[in-house]
Amino acid sequence: MKVLAASDAYPLWAANYSAETAVSSIENELVAALTPPLAGLRLLDAGCGTGRRLREVQAEQAVGIDSCREMIAAGAPDLKGHARVKTLIADVRAMPFADGSFDVVWCRLVIGHVADAGSVYGELARVTAPGGRVIVSDFHEDAYARGHRRTFRADDGVVEVQHHVHSLSAQLRYARDAGLQDVAAREGRVGASVEPFYRSSGMGDRFGEHLGLPVVLALSFQRSA
């Protein structure tokens, strides 16, 4: 297995990225629970990958950015006909939006790919309107400590995506420094709902070992007025 930086790994993953995994399924449930009703609101998905999570949202405006050109291209066909959804290539550390452009901002399973997480939190806060919500999810540090990694299969074998561990306390500090107030923190653990993913990936024998392990951390913040 080889380890690649996100900038090198995601172009290889793009074609198959929209397939759900145990981690992405758990993460999606957490974010859904933390996201306020989106009707009439402006939503940004910072690090949207293929934009797959934007297809069904009821936001008045939904924008996704990703630094990987291949990800944006892979998701474009599925977003045709979604007039309120727009995706573009941009870096979460320097987003091409005016201050306060969005009411709700997602940053989902992205922060661990950036060494300087504080710069990301600064940008997330900047583009969020006063009183708006920021929701950040990350690969759980406990799962990483237990040897779990974010991986995918490429033509020449399994690829591990390089991950930077940012503790809960560090992320809360970055958020507060950026002007974000804590709202909620939730853990997503391996449970019965993801057992089918284990079986389909040939890891059914590992499910019992992983049962109860926290694999996703999700944080909700409010932008200070």
Secondary structure, 3 states (H helix, E strand, C coil): CEEECHHHHHHHHHHHCCCCCHHHHHHHHHHHHHCCCCECCEEEEECCCCCHHHCCCCECEEEEEECCHHHHHHHHHHHCCCCCEEEEECECCECCCCCCCEEEEEEECCHHHCCCHHHHHHHHHHCEEEEEEEEEEEECHHHHHCCCCCEEEECCEEEEECCCCCCHHHHHHHHHHCCEEEEEEEEEECCHHHHHHHHHCCCHHHHHHHCCCEEEEEEEEEECC
